[in-house]
Amino acid sequence: MAPAGRKKVLFKLAELIEKHALELAVLGVRDNGTELNMALKAEPGSAAGTFRYYAEALDKVYGEIAPTDPGVLGLVHKEPVGVVGAIVPWNFPLMIGAWKLAPALAMGNSVVLKPAETASLTLLRLAELASEAGLPDGVFNVVTGQGAVAGEALALSMNVDVLVFTGSGGVGRRLLEYSARSNLKRCYLELGGKSPNIVFADAPDLKEAAKVSAMGIFRNSGQVCVAGSRLLVEESVHDEFVETLSQHAAALRVGNPLDLSTDVGAVNSLTQLTGNLGFIDSAEAEGNTIALGGNRILEDTGGYYMEPTIVTGVKPTDRLAQQEVFGPVLGVTSFKTDAEAIEIANNSIYGLAAGVWTSNLGRAHKMVRGVRSGVVHVNTYGGADNTVPLGGHKQSGNGHDKSLHALEKYTDLKTAWIKL
């Protein structure tokens, strides 16, 4: 299909997502427990914007003419890679699915997408809307099933040219093994994080920093890849800041995600909830202090809910400082100097996101340079649109979602060397 045709289809799909936004959001909430107010913006709202962004971009991507000898014409073509396999998680399936699907389709590829087994409703509905928008049959395919069956088959397929994945490091490693066992397909992996949120005593507004930091870990019950799950606070303001943060966290209403007054929704599954509570047990065993929460909330809905939890006295080597919880659990560590803050922040196998709160512009730039992560927020936490990339350093993965840089994953370069 010509670029103009692809553009028309993707714009139409964006319109249909917006038209069915409430339906899509409710489908997702019923699957994964995200609070509805957040789901509306983060799922259909974000997805529609993503499809529109890549629809606008796709006919601005050109090949090149190389500066060669006058007797030779060197052309660099940009071609679709072919078939893209995409495996997406349960926390924001529509948003993250769009991050993979929109640039892949924009570059002229076909996609086989496998949702998480606990959250497939929005992506199945998206496939119906894509067909209604005019996407040809077979160009976008949703295959549901267990990761060990459907996901493995997709990763081992000799007909899949590129594999993109968001999820755990353990599964990411298996996908690389499957690539080696099959056709050496390229694998782009976003594997989560243990993101440090660093608060200096000279933050512009410590009360605002506490409020934003609370939502940076507790929204969607902490089930966010870039969640600021490690709070590093300068020693001189540690106690004051933790007290203010605890007040904000304690005021959050946890409950039925379809209730519009809910601030924090449900944990995705009993397995996830049990894992979250296991971190509380290990924190207590390592001598940490449970400053707030730490318990399951029993709701009449029968779902899985957990109190926003703050754990203080966490040492950089403790389990809570090293392993991703993916739940509403915040570990707090104090520091004295800039160098110590950077050392603690980088003492992790992950490098997805970070935050820095300071009024010192020089310090802010030094922290952005010094902290090894794909995103560093300054005097905020969370946010960013399609104009900037999202990708991890270290064991948080490789490649980037969002921005024009994402197109590189779905494009092959071909040189034509023509003697004149």
N, C-alpha and C positions, 0 to 999 in steps of 0.2 A: 504494500500500500504506500502511496506517495505520502510525504510528510504532511501535506495539507489534509489528507484523509485521516491520518492518525490523530492529528490535532483536533479535528472535528469530533471524533469519537471520544477522546479523553475529556474535552470540554463538556460534552453531553453527559458523560459519566459523573463529572463533578456536580453538574446541575441535579442529577437524579439522587446523588448522595445527600445533597442539601434538602431536596424535596422530602426524602424519607429519613431525615436526621433523627427524629424522635424514635421512630421504629427501630432504626439501627442501634441507637444508644440503649434502648430498653433490651433488645436482644443480647447485647454485650453484657449489660448489668446482670441479666438473668444467668449468664454463663460464669462471669468472673467476679461479681460482687463490687465492682467499682461504684462509688457514689455517683448518682445520676447527674448531678450538676457538673461534676468533673468529666464524666463520660461524654456528655453532649459536646463539650468543647474539644476534648482530647481525641475522641474517636471520629464521628462523622465530620465534625468541624475541621479537624486537622486533615483528615483524609481528602475531603473536597479541595482544600487548599493545595495539598500535595499534587493531586491530579491536574489541577489548573496550572500550577507552577511548571510542571514538566510538559504540559501541552503548549504553554507559551515558549518554552525553551527549545523544543525538539527541532525546529527548523532554523535554529541559529547555530547549529553544530555543523561545521564544515570540515572537509578534508584540507590538505595542504599541497602546495607546489614547492618542491625543494630547490634551493639555490645551487644548481648543478652546473657542469660544463655546458656551454651553449649547444653542444651537439647531442645532449641527452635531456629528456624530460623526466623528472622524478616526481611522481604523484604519491601522496599518502592518502589512502581511502580509509574511511571509518565505516565498518560494517557491523551488523548485528552479530552477536556471538552464537545465536541459534536458539537452543532451549535452555531456559533458566529454571532450576529447581529452587524453591523458596520454602523454608521451614520457619514458622513464626511462633512466638510464645503466647501464653494465655492472658498476660496482664493488659496489653493494649493491642489486640489482634488486628483491628481495622487500621489504626494509625501506623503500626509497624508494618503491616501487610502492604499498605499504600507506599511506604518508603521503599519497599522492594519492587512492588508491581509497577508503579507509575513510571519510573525511569527505564525499567526493562521494556515495557510496552512502547514507551516513547522512542526508543532506539530500534524498534522493529522486531523485537524478540517475541517468542512464545513463552508462557510461564506455566509451570505445574506447581501449585502452592499447597502445602500441607499445614493445616492449622494444628494447634495443640489439641489433644484429645478432649480437654475440658472446656474448650472455647472455640467452637467452629461456626456458630450461628451467623455472626455478622459477615464472615467471609463467604459463606454459602449464599447469603442474600446479595452480597456484592457481585458474585458471579452472575446472578440473575439480572441485576441492574446493568452489568457490563454488556450482556447480551441485548438488553433493551436499548442500550446506547449505540448499538451497531457494531460491537466487536465481533469479528467473524468466529464461528464455532471452532473450538480447538485451540484458539490463541491464548485463552486464559482458562485454566482447569483447576478445580479445587478437589483434592483427594483427601478424605478424612481417614483416620485410623490411628492405631498406636504407633509411637515413634519407633519402637523396635521392629515393627513390621513395615508400615507404609513409609516411614522416614528412612529406614535402612534401604528399602527397595529404590527409593528415589536417589539416595546418595550413591548406590552401587550401579545405577543405570548407566549403560554405555551411551545412551542417547541424550543424557543431560550434559550440557557443555559448561555450565557455571552453576555453583551451588551457593546460595546466600542463607545465612542462619542467624537468628538471635535467640540466645538461651544460655545454658550452663556450660562451663568449661569442660566438664566431663563428656557431654554430648559433642561439643565442638571437636574434641580430640578424636572421638570415634568417626566423625565425618571426614576428618583428614585421613584416617586409616582407610575408610571406604574409598576415598578418592584415589589413594595409592593402589588399592586392590582392583580398581576399575580402569577408568580412562584418564587418570590424572587431571580430572576436572578442577578448575580453579575454585577455591573455597574462600568466601569472605565471611568472617565470623565476628559477631558482637557478643561478648561473653560475660557481660555483667561487670560489677565493680564493688568497691568498698571505699566510697568516695569521701575524702576529707573535706570538712567545712570548717575553715580556720577563722576564728574571731579574735581580732586584736583589740586591746583596750581603747585604741583611738578610732574605733568604728564610728561612722558618722552618726548613728543612732542605735544604741545597744538594744533598746526596746523593740525597734523595728527589726533589727537583726534577729532577735529571739523569736519574734512572730513568724518571720519568713523561714527561719531555720526549722521551726516546728512543722510547718507545712512541707518543707523540703524533705522530711523523713516520714511524716505520718499520713500524708495524702495517699489515697488508694491503699491504705493499710501498709505502707512501706513497700508495696510491690511495684517499684519503679526502678529501672536499671540505673539511673543516675542519682538515686536517692542519696542525700547527704547523711550517710549512716555513721560516720565517724566525726564527732564534734571535737575540735581542738580549740581550747579557750585559753587566752593568756592568763597566767596565774593571778595577776592582780585584780581581775574582774570575774574570775571563775565562779565564785559562790553567788555573786549578785546575778550573773547571767543565767546560771542554771536555775535559780529560783524563778526568774522571770519566764524562762523557757517552760518550766514545769507548770506555771500558771496558765500559759497559753495551751499547753498540751492537755491539761486536766479539764479545760473548758470545751474541748472538742467533743461533739456528740457522735458516738459510735453506734451504728445501728443499721436497720434495713436500708440498703442502698437505693431503693425505689422511693423512699421518703425524702422529699425535697429539703427537709430540715436537717438531714444527716450530713455531718462533716466528714466522717470516715466510714467507709463501707466494710464489707466482709473480707475475710481471708479466703483465698480461692478454694481451698480444700482442707479436709481433715489432716491429710499428710503434711501440708504446708504449715498448718497451725501447730501440729505436734512438733515439727522441726523448730518453729519459732520458740515454743516453750522450752525446748531442749537447750537453747542458747541461754535462757534465764537460769536454768539449773547449772550450766557450766560456768556462768558469770559468778554465781554465788560460791561455787566451789573454788574459784580462783581469787576470792576475796574482794570482788567488786561489790558495790552498794546499789541496790535497787532503789533509786530515788523516787520513782513514780511507776505505777502500773505493775506489769509483769504477769498478769493473770488473764485467763480466758473469761469472756463475758458471755453469759448464757442469755440468749435472746429467744423470744417466743416464736420467732421465725424458724427456729431449728438450724440456722446457719452457723458459720464459724466466725467468731468475732474475738478480737483481742484488744486489751487496753493499750493505748499509747504508752510506751515504756521507755524510761530514761535510766541508764546505768552509769554511775560515776565511778571514778577511781580505776578506770580501765587502762591497763598498761599496754604499750605498743605491741607486745608479744602475746597478749591474751587472745583467746579464741575469738572473742567478740570484736577484736580489732583486726583480725586477719581473715576471717571467713565471712562470706556474704550470707546474711540472714534472709533477705528478701521479705521482710516483715516489719511491723511497727516497733522496732527496737533500736534505740540510739545509744551508742557508747560514747562517753565523754572522757577526754584526756586533757590535762593541763600542760602548758609549756611556758618557758620563760623568754626565749630569744627567737629571732627570725630563723636563725640557722637550725635551732631545735625543731621549730614548726615544720620546716621543709624536710628535715630528716624523718620526723614521725610520719608526715604525709606520704613520703615516698617509701616507707617501710611496709610495702604491700606488693603482692604479685599483680594487683590490678592497677589500671590507670585509665579509667573512663571519664570521670568528672571530678571537679573540686570547686570549692568556694573560698573566697577571701574577703574579709570585712576590714577595711582600713580607710582612714582619711589621707594617708600618706601616698601620694601618687608614685613616688619612687619605689616605695615598698611594694605597692600593688604590681608594678611592672616586674620587679625582682621575683615576686611570688609566682606570677604567671610563667616566667622563664624557668623558675626552679622546681615547680611541682610538675611531675611527669604524669600528665593526663591529657585526654583528647579535648576536653572542655574545661575552662576555668572561669567561673562566674566571679565578678567583682562587685561587692555591695548589693548582691541579689543572690537568689539560688533558684535554679530551674528556669525554664523558658528558652527562647531562641526559635527562629522560624526557618523556613526552607532555604534562606539565602546563605546559611552557614552549615558546614558539615558536622556530622556526629560520628565519631569513631574512637576506638580505644587504643591506648598504648599498652605495652607489656602484655600480660595475659588477659587483657580485656578485649583482645581481638585485633583484626586488621581490616583495611578497607573502610569506606565511609558511606553512611546513609545521608540523605538530604544534600542540598546544594548541587551545583553543576558537577562537582567532583564525583557524585554518585554515578553519573553517566559512564565514567571510565570502566566500571565493573561490567557493563553490559555492551561494551564495544570492542571489536577487534580492529587492529591496525593492519593494513595491507599496502605494501609498497608496489607501485608499478614503475619499472625502470625501462624507459622507452628510448631507443636510439632513433634520432631524427635524420 
